[in-house]
Amino acid sequence: MSRRVVETSLVLGLAVLGMVGCGRTPAPGAESGALNSPTVAVELSELEIDALQKRLQDGTLTSRHLTQWYLDRVAAIDDAGPMLNAVIAINPDALAIADSLDAERRAGRVRGPLHGIPILIKDNVDTGDRQATTAGSLALAGSAAHADAEIVRRLREAGAIILGKTNLSEWANFRSSRSSSGWSAVGGQTRNPYVLDRSPCGSSSGSGVAVATNLAVAAIGTETDGSIVCPASVNGIVGFKPTLGLVSRVGIVPIAHSQDTAGPMTRTVADAAILLDAIAGTDASDPATEDADAKKANYRAALENPTLAGRRIGIVRSIGGDDDRGKPILDEVVRTLRTAGAVVIDPVVLPHLGDYDVDEMTVLTYEFRTDLAEYLLQRRLASLASLADVIGFNEANADRELRWFGQDLMQEAQRKGSLNSAEYRAALARTKRLAGADGIDAALRAHDLDALVALTQSPAWPIDLVNGDAWNAGFSSSTPAAVAGYPHVTVPAGFVHGLPMGVSFVAGAWQDAEVLALAHAFELAQPVRRPPRMLPSLGYDGDAAARATAP
């Protein structure tokens, strides 16, 4: 039996364990514990990419040392300890890759700011290595992709070490309308590290939790509507959804080509810009990126000399959770913006909120059926070539796949016809117009604004595998930018009983550098990020402890 067959059989066997925990073997070298001393932990925790790169350059740190440190943290925090279930797979070649990049550095070749930096990749993004790409589904468990996704190829070319893959809401949360964010049959339920019985949001749940807890300095997430910015917000980190077409989607398990994009999840805007510089650009295999090379900027350089002075910001209070819990945080954001010299228009009405929700779901269900079949075709799986095959697999394995919730979204998508349908074309045109030209663009133009600002998401809700997510967020701040295909960045803004809340910056198409620069200036003016405490719950004692340490 070949080594690949052995590995595949092992993954298939372990995947069953994902119902209650992460079906993954411990990280290589995790038994050593050599890098878990308090001194070393303090040295490397919370360090940004530039700080890590400086240590690599001056020789006080090697990529192997750094990679092993992260592997040990995954073993201590994700596999054991609080068992966050954020990491679904470890790259068995991570240390060998680190060694080769250390050798390149000694030879005088440094590829850039990501050289020798370990990052994590959401497990709906193909890696053409010994790691499976599963989208969290047992239907894909043990199945390795034939090639890297284009963004993974670019990250490797930039010198990044792919440390492993992160857990996610199965099929990027497009299986059931009553799902629990962060649950997959392969990886189990990811938990929020601030309060462990709270949701990590999704679908990029593992990426958000891993970055929040320093399991890696950065991660890649994907978003169709909220799947980067929501887990970033509730896990107290930065999440950036680029303009549609800035980043290639080739090699990424799809939901809908009219909204899907990958993006960075980091602890600072500067780190997000570094990742974006690496992955942005035209890919001939993804027609949506045709203009990317012409439109992209140097995103890290765009953050130099950050300022809010004179910038015109509109505050949208009707989305993102501006209730009794969120209002004080948004009010503090407004004070910070004004103190920093911004011209703040408060409030600003964002037209057509809610008017395209039904049309959006129509578009997503149509595109999911077609786009998933195209993806599965290039994976060349013997028994899985269509959405109907996935639905059939779930039904045949209902005790493991459908134990907690069903697959009504998949079934609805299966009932849709082709993308030539008049219903689909009309819905797509309406959503783009109402969210874009008549929505975000109209609001920006009406007040001559540089950006719109809103709370990103309500605080994390309790995990409920039976009833699913309880959003309590009114209109999500993610939807307008997601449907329009516009850039959206969230940064930490405050806490409610120890649970993070983020604030969002949104602008028009291709204004990615603009929103990143504004968000960077804001995070410097109002720094609130703090590492998670991993409280078991918000019971009486935990709630009091969280309030006592809240800013």
N, C-alpha and C positions, 0 to 999 in steps of 0.2 A: 504494500500500500504506500502511495507517495506521501511525502510530507504534507503537501497541500490537502490531500484527502483526509489525512489524520487531523489537520487543523480544522477543516470544515466540519468533520464529524464531532469534534470537541465543541465547536461553537453551537452546533445544532443541539447537542445534548445539554449544554449549559443554558441555552436560551430559555428552556422551560422554567428555570429558576427565576427568570425575570418577573414572574407574577408577584413575587414578594421581595425581590432584591435584584441587584445588578448581576446579570448572568455573564460574569467576566472573571477571568483568572487574575490573581494579584499582579501588581506591576512588577516587571523584572527588577531584581535587585532590592525589592521592598523589604526583604528580610534583614538587610544590613543595618538599617536604622542609623547609618553613619552620619547623615546630614540632618537629623532631627533634634540636635541639641538646641536649647533655647537661643544661644548666641547666633548660630547660623540662621535659625528661623527669623529672628529679628532683622538680620542683615538683608535677607532676600524678600521677605513678605512686603507687599505693597510697592515694591520698586517698579518704576516704569521702564519701558523699553530702552530709552536713552540712558538711564542709570545702569541698567544691566549691561548695555553695550559698552559703557565706559569701563566697567569692571572687567569685561572680556578683553578690552583693548589694553588695559594696563597690567593684565596678567594676574590680577587678584582673584579671577574666576575663570573657569573653562566652561565650554558648552557641555562637556560631559558632566561636570560637577553640577551645573545648573539643571540639566535634564534629570539627573539622578535625584536631585532635591525635589523636583516636581513629582517624579515617580513615587518617592517616599511619602509626599503629602497626599497623593491620590490613595495610596495604601492605608495611610493613617486616618484620613478624614472621609474618603469616599467609600472605601471597602470596609473599613472598620469605624471605630468612633461613632459619630452620628449617622454614618451610612447615608450619604446624601444621594447616591445613585445618579450623579451627574455625568460620570464617564462610563461609556458603554463598551469601549475597547481601548486597549493600549497597543501602540505600534511596537511590535517585537524588535524592530530595527532602529528604534529611536536612539539608543546609546551608540550604535555603530555609526549612524548618521552624524551624531554629535562629534564622535572621534574624527570623522572625515572633515568636518567643518573646522574643528580645532587645527587639523593638519594644514588646511588651506590658510588659516590665519597665520600660522607659524611661517608659512611660505610667502607671506606678504599679500595674499589675496583676500580682501574683505569685500563681499558683494554689496553691502549696504547696511542700513540700520537693523535689518532682520537677520543678519548673518549669525547663525548659532543660537537663535532665540526659539525656544519651544512654544508652539501654539497648538490649540485643539480645534478640531473641525467637526461641525454638526454631522450626524450620521445619516443625512440624506444627500451628502456631497461625496461623489466618487473619489476614492483613492486607489490608484492602480498599484497596490502593494499587497502585503499579506493580511491586511485588515478587510473585514467584510464591510459592505455598505448596505444597510438593512432598512433604513427609514423607520426603524423600531419594530418592524413586522417580522413575524416568524416565517412569512412567505419568502423573505429574502435572507433569512439568517444563514450564515455560513457562506454566502455568495459574495465573492470578491468582484469588483468592477475590473474591466479589461484595461482601463487607462485612467489617469488622473483627470478629474474635472479641470477645466481651463484655469480656474482660480487657484486650484491646488498646484498645478504646473507652475504658475507664476510665483506662488509662495515659495516653492522649492527652489526655483531659479533665483529668488531673492535671498536664499540662504536660510529660510525658516525650517525648523525641525517639526515635522508633524508628529506630535507627542501621542495623539490618540484621537478617538471619536467621542462625541458627546451624545448623551441621551436626548430624547425629544418626545414631544407628543406624537404618537404613532401616525405615520403618513402626513406629518406636518399639521396635524389636527384637522384633517379633512376626511374623517371617517364617520364621526357621530356628532350630532348637535348637543349631546349630553356627555361629552367626554370630560375627563379630568386632565387638565393641562399637566404635561410632564410625565404622563404614563405611557409606556409602550410595553408590548408583550415581551420584547427582548430585554429591555433595560429596567422594567419595573417603574415605580413611582419616584420621580425626582422630588426632593424636598427643599423648601426654602431655608437657607442657612440662617436667616435672622430669627425665624420662629419655625421650628421643624414641622409642625402640623399645618403650616400654611402653604398655599400654592406657590410654585415657582413661576407661574404663568407659562405660556407656550406660544409657538411650538419650540422655540430655541431655548428650552428650559435648561438643559444640561450646560449649554454654553454660558448662559447667564450665571448659573450657580457656580460653575467652575472658576470663572473669572472673579466673582465676588469673594471666593474663598481661597484665592491664590493657588489653585491647582494648575494654572497656567497664567502667564501675563496677559494673554489675549486669546480670543476664539473667533471663529467664523459662525455666524448664524444665517438664517434665511427668513424672508418675510413675504407673505402674500397680503396679509392685513394684520399687523400688530405683532407678528411672531419674533421680531427683533426688539422693538421698542417696549413691548409689555414686559417680557422677562428682564430686560435691562432695568426698567423702572422699579419693579417690585424686588429686585435683587441689588439695588443700590449701585448700579454701574452705568457706563455710557453705552448706548446702542445707536448705530447709524444705519438707516435705510437709504441707500443712494437713489438718485434719479434712475428710473427704469431705462436700461440700456447703457449705463455707465460700466456695469460689471457683467461679464459673460455668465450665462446660465447653463452652458454646455456641461453635461455630466452631473447635473443636480436633479434629484427626483422632483418632478414638477407638481404644482397644483394648476396654475393658470399663467400662460405666457404673457398676458396683458397686465399682470401685477407682480409676478415673482421676481425677486432679486436676492442676492446674497449681500452680506455686509458685515462690518467689524463689530465686535463686542469686547469692550476694554474697560479699564478703570479710569482712563482719562481721555479727553478729546484728542490730545496729541498722539496717543497710541493708536486711536482709531484712524487718524490721518495717515500714520505710517503704514498701517495695513491697507488702507484705501489706495495709497500710492502704488503699492505692490500689485493689487488685483485689478485696478481700473484699466480700461482700454478696449479697443476694438478687437473682436474675435470674428474672423470670417465665417465661422460655423454658427454664429448667433446673429441673425440679421438685425436684431434690435440694437446691437452695439455699433452699427455702421458709423455713427457720428462720435463715438466715444473718444477716439484719439484727438479729434479736432476740438472737442468740448472739455476734455479733462484738464485739470490744473495740477500744480505741485501743491498738494493739500497740506503737507507739513509746513512748507514755506508760507502758506496762506495764514498760518497761525502766529506769525511773527508780529511783534508790536500790537498785541490785542487791545482793542478798545471798544467801548460801547458808546462813547461820546458822540452825540449827534445822530446816532442810528435811530431810525423810526421803527418802533415795535408796537404791534397791535396785540392786545390781550383778548383771547377768546375764552369766555367763562362758561360757555354752554356745553363743553365737552371735557372728558378726562377726569371727572370725579370732583368737581368743585362744589362739594357739599360741606357740611359742618366740619368734616375732618380735613378736607383739602383747602378750604378757603383761606385759613391763616397762612398756609404755605405759599399759595399763589399771591396773597397780599405781600408777603415778605419778598417774593421774587420781584414784584412790581417796585417795591421800595429800593431793592438792590439795583435794578435797572435804572431808576431815576437818579439815585445817588451817583451812579457811574456815568451819568450824563446823557443817557438815552432819552429820546422823546417818546413817551409812552401814551398811546391812545387806548383808553380802558373804559368800557369794553368795546370790542369790535364784533360785529355780527358776521358770522361765516355763512353765506347764503346756502340754501338747499340741504342743510344737514338733515339726514333721514330720508330725503326724497329719492335716493338711489340705492337704498339698502336691498330692496327686492331685486332690482336689476343687477346689482353686484352679485348676488347669489346665483342668479340665472347665468351670468357670464362665467362664474367660477365652475359651476357644475358642467356646463357645456365644454369648457376648455379642459377640465380635469380628465374627462373620459378620453379625449383625443390626445392630449399631451402625455398622459401616463402611458398610453399604448405605444407612442413613439419612443419614449424612454425605455420601456421594457423591451422593445424590439432591439435596441442597441445593446442591452445587457445580455441578449441571447440566452434566455433561460428556457429550458425545455418545457416546463409545465406552467409558465407564467408569461403570457403575452398580451394580456388585456385587463381592463378593470373588471370584466366579468370573471376572469380567472382569479383575481384577488378576492372578490366577493365569495366565490366558490370555495377558495382555500379557507377563508374565515369561517364559513359555515361548516366545513368539514372538521375544523379545529376549534369549534365554538367554546369548548371547555377552557381553552387557553387564550383565544383571541377575543371572544365575545363575553367573557365572564362578567365584566363590569358594565359595559355599555355596548350598544349595537353598531350598525354601519349605515344609518339612514342617509347620510350625505353621499356615501358611495352609491347606494341604491338609487337615489335621486339622479345622480350624474349618469348612471347607466341607462336611465330612461331617456336621456337627451339624444338628439339627433346630431347631424353634422354641423360644422362651423359655417356652412352655407345657409343655415336656417335663418329666415327673416326675423324670428324671435331673437336669436342670438345677436345678429348684426345690429338690430335696433337697440337692444339692451346695452351692448357695448358702446355704441355711439352716445346714448343718453348718459351713461355713467361717466365717461370721459369728459363730456361737456359740463355736466352739473358739478362734478368734483373739481374739474380743472378751470376752464375758461369762465364759467358762470359761478364758480365757488371760490377756490383759493385765489386765483388770478383777480377776480372781481374785488375781493376783500383787500388784497394788496394794493390794487389800483385806486380804490375808492379813498384810501387814506395815504397814498404815496408811501407805502411801508416797505421796509427792508425784509421783515419777517413777521410771522405770526407766532405767538407764544401761548401755550395752554398747558395745564397739567396733563401728564401722559396717561396716567392710569390710577384708579383707586388703590388703596393699600391691599396687600395680599389677603385673600379670603381663605377660610379653612379648606383643606383638601377633603373632597367628598367623592369617593369612587362610585357611590350609588346614584347620587343625584347630579353629579357633574359640577362644572364651574358655576360660581355665583359671582358674576362680574360686578354688579352694583356700581356701574361707572357711567350711566347715562349713555350718551353718544361717545364712543371711543375716539380719542384724539388721533388714533392711527388711521382711521378709515379714509378721510379726505385725501391725505397724501398718498396712501396706498392705492386708491382707485385712480387718482390723477397721474400717479407715477412720479411724484415729486419728492425731493429729499426731505428727510425727517430725522432729526437727532434728538435723543433724550439724554439729560444729565441729571445726577442726583440734586434734589432741591430741598428735602427735609424728611422728617419722620413723623409717623403717627403711632404712638405706643411702641416705638422701636422698630416699626415696619417702614421701609423706605418708600418715598414717592419721588418721581422724577418730573422734570419740566421739559416740554418739547419746543423745539425751534423748527419751523417749517417755512419754506420759500418756494419759488417757482422752479420750473424745469431747468436743470443744469446749474442751479445755484448752490451746488454742494459745498464749494469752498466758502461761500458766504455764510451758510448756516453753521458750518463747523467753526468758522472764526467767531461768530457771535456766541455760540455755545461755549467756546474756549474762554472768551472774555468773561462770560457769566460765571463759569466754574471757578475762575481765579478770584472773582469778586465775592462769591458766596460759596466757599468750600465747605461742604457738609459731609462728604463721603467718610464713612468709618467702617472698619471690618465687621462682619457679622459675629454675633455672640453665640449663635446656635442654641437659643433657648428652646426647651422642649415644647412649650405652649405659652399662650398668653392667659394663663390662669392668674389668680390674684397676686401671688408673689412675683411671678414672672412679669406681669404687667407693671407692678410697682417698680421693679428693677429696671425695666425698659424705660419707664417715664423718668426715672431718676438720672439716667445717662443721656436722655434726649437733648439735643442742642436747643 
